[in-house]
Amino acid sequence: MRVCPLLLLLLVFHQATLVLTIDSSGIVEADLRVVAAEGLNEVALPAEPLPETIEVRVDGRDLIPIYENGSLYFFSPSPGEAEITYLVNLTAADGEFRFRVRGSDRVDLILDPNVILLTVPERVENLTYLDSRLLIEFRAPEEIAYAVRRGAATRPEAETPETTTAKTAAPPPATETVEAATITTSPASFTETGAPSKTTLTTLTKPPSARTETPEGAAGAQPSYGVLIFGLGVIAVGVLLGLMLYRGRRGGGFEESGLSELDRLILEAIRERGGSVLQGRLQNELGIPKTTLWRRVKKLEKLGYLRIVKEGTVNRLILLREAS
């Protein structure tokens, strides 16, 4: 691509203030803010972008970007503040991610708690925390290398046993009921031995009258029913616990896999297209924003469901395995 010589005379060059954010999934998003002049503007991008993710806005209005050899061109109909966002092109190997920052301007690097920085910038100017995220201010040029801590996304599942414990706290009233039944049967045996009239009247108000008239042999058999009831209660509680654990394990499979409905839709769409599709084509057919689709396919690549292959300036998504 060649820029018309007449348009070169109208070019306005800017130094951009760069903010790089590495999220918990390892994706790097660049945010540049510059003052755009009316006419054709040129901005040198400090970090190599994925061209299909570049977005340019001037005062909230979307403009068409032109990217060539590390430089971004856009025509602004009026002066104003330009916001340029894109995803940085990364190099991945053995669990490490790398990218370079060119130029000599100041760069703000924001790290999520799950990101582990593997290199320290040489010209660091300031370090501070933004809530739980770390902000590093340094001067380019620099090569950034980092890794993402594994297993961080599965932490919320640790709350499941607490819910199960809360549900199983109900059985103790059954044990108290059995003890109460044992206590009421004891006065019946005293009624048979002493046989005072007042005690007989008290016994008739609690159990049925048939218990007072039974012989001593039948009264002596009462504790065996209490033991039987207690045993059945214990068995019922055990069956209930087993059923709850079984259902909890079967229902937890979706959360353990870490796949959302959108992730499954993407995998199904790739499978229906023969297991391989260009990222841009998939984005147009599903109607998903570029940034959202890129975050999802990077996540699916980490989970081993697909592989991203760069073909020139575009990415091809290759399905490795289907969602269970």
DAHUDA-V209167 format. One record per residue. RES is the residue in one small letter. SS is DSSP state (A for helix, B for strand, O for the rest). PSI is psi in degrees with one decimal (* if undefined). OMEGA is omega in radians with two decimals (NA if undefined). Layout:
# DAHUDA-V209167
res:RES ss:SS psi:PSI omega:OMEGA
res:RES ss:SS psi:PSI omega:OMEGA
This chain:
# DAHUDA-V209167
res:m ss:O psi:140.4 omega:3.12
res:r ss:O psi:136.2 omega:3.09
res:v ss:O psi:134.1 omega:-3.10
res:c ss:O psi:132.8 omega:-3.13
res:p ss:A psi:-33.9 omega:3.12
res:l ss:A psi:-36.8 omega:-3.14
res:l ss:A psi:-27.3 omega:3.13
res:l ss:A psi:-30.9 omega:3.12
res:l ss:O psi:-24.0 omega:-3.10
res:l ss:O psi:-1.8 omega:-3.07
res:l ss:O psi:139.4 omega:3.03
res:v ss:B psi:122.5 omega:-3.09
res:f ss:B psi:142.9 omega:-3.11
res:h ss:B psi:150.4 omega:2.94
res:q ss:O psi:122.6 omega:-3.03
res:a ss:O psi:142.9 omega:2.99
res:t ss:B psi:120.2 omega:-2.98
res:l ss:B psi:132.7 omega:3.00
res:v ss:B psi:119.7 omega:3.12
res:l ss:B psi:127.8 omega:-3.14
res:t ss:B psi:121.7 omega:3.07
res:i ss:B psi:112.6 omega:-3.08
res:d ss:O psi:-179.3 omega:-3.04
res:s ss:O psi:-16.9 omega:3.10
res:s ss:O psi:-1.0 omega:3.10
res:g ss:O psi:0.5 omega:-3.13
res:i ss:O psi:136.4 omega:-3.12
res:v ss:B psi:122.4 omega:3.11
res:e ss:B psi:129.8 omega:3.14
res:a ss:B psi:140.1 omega:3.13
res:d ss:B psi:116.1 omega:3.13
res:l ss:B psi:137.6 omega:3.08
res:r ss:B psi:121.3 omega:3.12
res:v ss:B psi:163.0 omega:3.05
res:v ss:B psi:115.9 omega:-3.11
res:a ss:B psi:138.4 omega:3.07
res:a ss:O psi:162.1 omega:3.08
res:e ss:O psi:128.0 omega:-3.11
res:g ss:B psi:-156.7 omega:-3.09
res:l ss:B psi:125.9 omega:-3.12
res:n ss:B psi:148.5 omega:3.07
res:e ss:B psi:132.8 omega:3.11
res:v ss:B psi:125.4 omega:3.06
res:a ss:B psi:118.7 omega:-3.10
res:l ss:O psi:120.1 omega:-3.07
res:p ss:O psi:-31.0 omega:3.14
res:a ss:O psi:139.7 omega:-3.10
res:e ss:O psi:127.6 omega:-3.08
res:p ss:B psi:165.9 omega:2.80
res:l ss:O psi:109.4 omega:-2.97
res:p ss:A psi:-34.2 omega:-3.08
res:e ss:A psi:-6.7 omega:-3.14
res:t ss:A psi:1.5 omega:-3.09
res:i ss:O psi:131.8 omega:3.06
res:e ss:B psi:137.0 omega:-3.12
res:v ss:B psi:129.3 omega:3.08
res:r ss:B psi:137.2 omega:3.04
res:v ss:B psi:113.7 omega:-3.10
res:d ss:O psi:41.5 omega:3.08
res:g ss:O psi:0.1 omega:-3.13
res:r ss:B psi:128.4 omega:3.14
res:d ss:B psi:132.0 omega:3.11
res:l ss:B psi:160.7 omega:-3.13
res:i ss:O psi:121.4 omega:-3.14
res:p ss:O psi:152.6 omega:3.02
res:i ss:B psi:118.5 omega:-3.06
res:y ss:B psi:129.4 omega:3.11
res:e ss:B psi:126.3 omega:3.02
res:n ss:O psi:46.6 omega:3.07
res:g ss:O psi:-1.5 omega:-3.14
res:s ss:B psi:143.0 omega:3.13
res:l ss:B psi:128.7 omega:3.10
res:y ss:B psi:140.6 omega:3.02
res:f ss:B psi:145.9 omega:-3.14
res:f ss:B psi:123.7 omega:-3.14
res:s ss:B psi:125.4 omega:3.14
res:p ss:O psi:-14.1 omega:-3.13
res:s ss:O psi:155.9 omega:3.11
res:p ss:O psi:155.4 omega:3.14
res:g ss:B psi:-175.0 omega:3.14
res:e ss:B psi:126.4 omega:-3.14
res:a ss:B psi:132.1 omega:3.07
res:e ss:B psi:119.5 omega:-3.11
res:i ss:B psi:122.1 omega:3.13
res:t ss:B psi:145.8 omega:3.06
res:y ss:B psi:167.1 omega:3.05
res:l ss:B psi:136.8 omega:-3.08
res:v ss:B psi:138.9 omega:3.08
res:n ss:O psi:125.4 omega:-3.04
res:l ss:O psi:155.9 omega:2.97
res:t ss:B psi:122.3 omega:-3.07
res:a ss:B psi:136.6 omega:3.10
res:a ss:B psi:127.3 omega:3.07
res:d ss:O psi:42.2 omega:3.10
res:g ss:O psi:1.5 omega:3.11
res:e ss:B psi:148.4 omega:3.09
res:f ss:B psi:138.7 omega:-3.10
res:r ss:B psi:149.8 omega:2.97
res:f ss:B psi:158.1 omega:-3.11
res:r ss:B psi:148.2 omega:3.06
res:v ss:B psi:119.1 omega:-3.10
res:r ss:O psi:173.2 omega:3.09
res:g ss:O psi:-163.8 omega:3.14
res:s ss:O psi:11.1 omega:-3.10
res:d ss:O psi:170.7 omega:3.09
res:r ss:B psi:141.7 omega:-3.12
res:v ss:B psi:135.4 omega:3.02
res:d ss:B psi:118.1 omega:-3.14
res:l ss:B psi:121.0 omega:-3.12
res:i ss:B psi:126.9 omega:-3.09
res:l ss:B psi:131.4 omega:2.99
res:d ss:O psi:159.9 omega:-3.09
res:p ss:O psi:-26.9 omega:-3.09
res:n ss:O psi:-2.3 omega:-3.10
res:v ss:B psi:133.0 omega:3.12
res:i ss:B psi:113.7 omega:-3.13
res:l ss:B psi:129.7 omega:-3.09
res:l ss:O psi:-11.4 omega:3.07
res:t ss:O psi:147.6 omega:3.12
res:v ss:O psi:123.6 omega:3.11
res:p ss:O psi:143.5 omega:-3.07
res:e ss:O psi:-39.8 omega:-3.06
res:r ss:O psi:71.2 omega:3.13
res:v ss:B psi:131.1 omega:-3.13
res:e ss:B psi:-28.3 omega:-3.10
res:n ss:B psi:148.4 omega:3.05
res:l ss:B psi:132.2 omega:3.11
res:t ss:B psi:163.6 omega:3.12
res:y ss:B psi:136.9 omega:2.99
res:l ss:B psi:94.3 omega:-2.96
res:d ss:O psi:-114.7 omega:-3.12
res:s ss:O psi:-0.4 omega:-3.10
res:r ss:B psi:148.5 omega:-3.11
res:l ss:B psi:131.1 omega:3.09
res:l ss:B psi:123.8 omega:3.10
res:i ss:B psi:122.0 omega:3.08
res:e ss:B psi:123.2 omega:-3.11
res:f ss:B psi:173.6 omega:3.13
res:r ss:B psi:134.6 omega:3.06
res:a ss:O psi:163.3 omega:0.07
res:p ss:O psi:157.6 omega:-3.12
res:e ss:B psi:149.8 omega:3.01
res:e ss:B psi:125.3 omega:-3.10
res:i ss:B psi:128.9 omega:3.07
res:a ss:B psi:139.0 omega:-3.10
res:y ss:B psi:168.9 omega:3.06
res:a ss:B psi:163.8 omega:3.14
res:v ss:B psi:128.9 omega:-3.12
res:r ss:O psi:131.8 omega:-3.11
res:r ss:O psi:152.9 omega:3.04
res:g ss:O psi:0.8 omega:-3.09
res:a ss:A psi:-28.7 omega:-3.09
res:a ss:A psi:-13.1 omega:-3.08
res:t ss:A psi:3.2 omega:-3.10
res:r ss:A psi:-41.6 omega:-3.12
res:p ss:A psi:-21.2 omega:-3.10
res:e ss:A psi:-15.7 omega:-3.14
res:a ss:A psi:-14.7 omega:3.14
res:e ss:A psi:-11.0 omega:-3.08
res:t ss:A psi:-44.3 omega:3.14
res:p ss:A psi:-31.3 omega:3.13
res:e ss:A psi:-38.9 omega:3.11
res:t ss:A psi:-39.6 omega:3.13
res:t ss:A psi:-39.5 omega:-3.14
res:t ss:A psi:-39.0 omega:-3.13
res:a ss:A psi:-33.3 omega:-3.13
res:k ss:A psi:-31.3 omega:-3.08
res:t ss:A psi:0.4 omega:3.13
res:a ss:O psi:-5.2 omega:-3.10
res:a ss:O psi:-30.7 omega:-3.04
res:p ss:O psi:-28.8 omega:-3.09
res:p ss:A psi:-34.9 omega:3.09
res:p ss:A psi:-29.3 omega:3.11
res:a ss:A psi:-37.6 omega:3.12
res:t ss:A psi:-40.8 omega:3.11
res:e ss:A psi:-34.7 omega:3.13
res:t ss:A psi:-38.8 omega:3.14
res:v ss:A psi:-40.2 omega:3.13
res:e ss:A psi:-37.0 omega:3.12
res:a ss:A psi:-38.0 omega:3.12
res:a ss:A psi:-35.0 omega:-3.14
res:t ss:A psi:-37.1 omega:-3.13
res:i ss:A psi:-36.9 omega:-3.10
res:t ss:A psi:-25.7 omega:3.14
res:t ss:A psi:-20.9 omega:-3.11
res:s ss:A psi:-44.8 omega:3.11
res:p ss:A psi:-24.8 omega:-3.12
res:a ss:A psi:-38.1 omega:3.14
res:s ss:A psi:-34.1 omega:3.08
res:f ss:A psi:-31.8 omega:3.13
res:t ss:A psi:-36.2 omega:-3.11
res:e ss:A psi:-34.8 omega:-3.05
res:t ss:A psi:-47.5 omega:-3.09
res:g ss:A psi:-40.1 omega:3.13
res:a ss:O psi:34.8 omega:3.01
res:p ss:O psi:148.2 omega:-3.02
res:s ss:A psi:-37.1 omega:-3.11
res:k ss:A psi:-40.2 omega:3.13
res:t ss:A psi:-34.9 omega:3.13
res:t ss:A psi:-40.5 omega:3.12
res:l ss:A psi:-38.6 omega:3.13
res:t ss:A psi:-38.9 omega:-3.14
res:t ss:A psi:-32.8 omega:-3.12
res:l ss:A psi:-25.3 omega:-3.12
res:t ss:A psi:-23.3 omega:-3.07
res:k ss:A psi:-66.2 omega:3.10
res:p ss:O psi:172.0 omega:3.05
res:p ss:O psi:157.3 omega:-3.09
res:s ss:A psi:-24.7 omega:-3.10
res:a ss:A psi:-28.2 omega:-3.13
res:r ss:A psi:-34.1 omega:-3.12
res:t ss:A psi:-31.2 omega:-3.07
res:e ss:A psi:-6.8 omega:-3.12
res:t ss:O psi:150.2 omega:3.10
res:p ss:O psi:172.6 omega:-3.08
res:e ss:A psi:-33.2 omega:3.12
res:g ss:A psi:-41.2 omega:3.12
res:a ss:A psi:-37.8 omega:3.13
res:a ss:A psi:-35.0 omega:3.13
res:g ss:A psi:-21.2 omega:-3.13
res:a ss:O psi:-7.6 omega:-3.09
res:q ss:A psi:-43.9 omega:-3.11
res:p ss:A psi:-26.4 omega:3.13
res:s ss:A psi:-32.5 omega:3.07
res:y ss:A psi:-37.7 omega:3.10
res:g ss:A psi:-42.4 omega:3.11
res:v ss:A psi:-40.4 omega:3.13
res:l ss:A psi:-43.5 omega:3.14
res:i ss:A psi:-41.3 omega:3.12
res:f ss:A psi:-43.1 omega:3.14
res:g ss:A psi:-41.7 omega:3.11
res:l ss:A psi:-36.9 omega:3.10
res:g ss:A psi:-41.8 omega:3.12
res:v ss:A psi:-42.6 omega:3.13
res:i ss:A psi:-41.7 omega:-3.13
res:a ss:A psi:-42.5 omega:3.11
res:v ss:A psi:-42.0 omega:3.13
res:g ss:A psi:-43.0 omega:3.12
res:v ss:A psi:-40.8 omega:3.14
res:l ss:A psi:-42.6 omega:3.11
res:l ss:A psi:-43.8 omega:3.14
res:g ss:A psi:-40.6 omega:3.13
res:l ss:A psi:-40.8 omega:-3.14
res:m ss:A psi:-41.8 omega:3.11
res:l ss:A psi:-39.2 omega:3.14
res:y ss:A psi:-45.0 omega:3.12
res:r ss:A psi:-37.5 omega:3.13
res:g ss:A psi:-39.5 omega:3.13
res:r ss:A psi:-40.9 omega:3.12
res:r ss:A psi:-38.9 omega:-3.12
res:g ss:A psi:-20.0 omega:-3.09
res:g ss:O psi:-3.3 omega:-3.09
res:g ss:A psi:-34.1 omega:-3.09
res:f ss:A psi:-41.2 omega:-3.12
res:e ss:A psi:-35.8 omega:-3.13
res:e ss:A psi:-33.3 omega:3.13
res:s ss:A psi:-22.1 omega:3.11
res:g ss:O psi:17.7 omega:-3.10
res:l ss:O psi:130.0 omega:3.03
res:s ss:O psi:176.3 omega:3.12
res:e ss:A psi:-37.0 omega:3.12
res:l ss:A psi:-39.1 omega:3.10
res:d ss:A psi:-44.9 omega:-3.14
res:r ss:A psi:-35.4 omega:3.10
res:l ss:A psi:-40.7 omega:3.13
res:i ss:A psi:-45.7 omega:-3.14
res:l ss:A psi:-40.4 omega:-3.14
res:e ss:A psi:-38.7 omega:3.14
res:a ss:A psi:-38.3 omega:3.11
res:i ss:A psi:-39.9 omega:3.13
res:r ss:A psi:-41.3 omega:-3.14
res:e ss:A psi:-21.4 omega:3.14
res:r ss:O psi:25.5 omega:3.04
res:g ss:O psi:11.2 omega:3.11
res:g ss:O psi:6.3 omega:3.13
res:s ss:B psi:133.1 omega:-3.11
res:v ss:B psi:149.7 omega:3.06
res:l ss:B psi:142.9 omega:-3.09
res:q ss:A psi:-41.1 omega:-3.14
res:g ss:A psi:-39.1 omega:3.12
res:r ss:A psi:-41.8 omega:3.13
res:l ss:A psi:-37.7 omega:-3.14
res:q ss:A psi:-39.9 omega:3.13
res:n ss:A psi:-39.0 omega:-3.09
res:e ss:A psi:-35.6 omega:-3.14
res:l ss:A psi:-17.9 omega:-3.14
res:g ss:O psi:31.9 omega:-3.13
res:i ss:O psi:138.9 omega:3.07
res:p ss:O psi:149.2 omega:-3.06
res:k ss:A psi:-48.7 omega:-3.09
res:t ss:A psi:-42.1 omega:3.14
res:t ss:A psi:-45.0 omega:-3.14
res:l ss:A psi:-41.1 omega:-3.12
res:w ss:A psi:-41.9 omega:3.11
res:r ss:A psi:-39.5 omega:-3.10
res:r ss:A psi:-43.6 omega:-3.09
res:v ss:A psi:-32.2 omega:3.06
res:k ss:A psi:-38.1 omega:3.09
res:k ss:A psi:-44.0 omega:3.14
res:l ss:A psi:-31.8 omega:3.09
res:e ss:A psi:-39.9 omega:3.12
res:k ss:A psi:-35.0 omega:3.13
res:l ss:O psi:-4.3 omega:3.07
res:g ss:O psi:18.1 omega:-3.13
res:y ss:O psi:-27.3 omega:-3.13
res:l ss:B psi:169.7 omega:3.09
res:r ss:B psi:138.1 omega:3.14
res:i ss:B psi:119.4 omega:-3.12
res:v ss:B psi:125.5 omega:-3.13
res:k ss:B psi:125.0 omega:3.10
res:e ss:B psi:94.0 omega:-3.07
res:g ss:O psi:-118.3 omega:3.13
res:t ss:O psi:5.1 omega:-3.12
res:v ss:B psi:163.6 omega:3.13
res:n ss:B psi:139.4 omega:3.03
res:r ss:B psi:132.7 omega:3.14
res:l ss:B psi:122.0 omega:-3.11
res:i ss:B psi:122.7 omega:-3.12
res:l ss:B psi:127.8 omega:3.11
res:l ss:O psi:-39.4 omega:3.09
res:r ss:O psi:152.6 omega:-3.10
res:e ss:O psi:159.7 omega:3.10
res:a ss:O psi:137.2 omega:-3.13
res:s ss:O psi:* omega:NA
